[in-house]
Amino acid sequence: MNIQTAPAVQFLPAIRAQTVLQVSTSVMELFLHSRDTAFTVKELAAHAGISERSFYRYFPRKEDAVKPFLTAGVEMLVQAVSERPVDEPFETSLAMAWDGSWSADNIERVQVLHRVLGKTDRFRSVWMDVITETEARWTQVVAQRLGIEPSSRQAALAGAAIVAVLRLSTETFGDAEPDEDPATILAANLDLLGNRLFTVRR
């Protein structure tokens, strides 16, 4: 009997992506627990349960190992906003999705990771890359919500503004006191931005 195995190949990218995210999560947990990033690639690979060679196959540099974890977190926020009611003001959707992404445990973890990753320029650069790369996704979400073209100046500017607001809110909260509320920080930044970008212009 001729057994067809070729279709299984299509699952390989998904399996690889899952593995990469698992390794990235393991690395981030190590950084969180130790509150430091001063580990060699060999140590990171051993902690993640893979070989050093496999680590380099997934990540060109050790700093790149945090990117899948950070990207997944931002993507969850994008998805949460896109699933909010279509008749809800966009800034409300963003605030509600942001607020819903925090828990008491998550608040402490984010502050610790922000301070740990902020110790070196290379890790800060990866975080900047992650948040900037979501700009196109935010542009699409805004355009869909407002019923405007993604290529429009309003959609493009709104996408860039959201990236700036989220970056500033995350960094402000990362350096804030433990009793400060991330939702309040985001709300203050959105208030400064205003709502004209998120309103259909007639």
Buried (B, 14 or more C-beta within 10 A) or exposed (E): EEEEEEEEEEEEEEEEEEBBBBBBBBBBBBBBEEEEBEBEBEEBBBBBEBEBEBBBEBBEEBBBBBBBBBBBBBEEBBEBBBEBEEEEBBBBBBBBBBBEBBEEEEBEBBBBBBEBBBEEEEBBEBBEEBBEEBBEBBBBBBBEBBEBEBEBEBBBEBBBBBBBBBBBBBBBBBEBEEEEEBBEBBBEBBEEBEEEBBEEEE
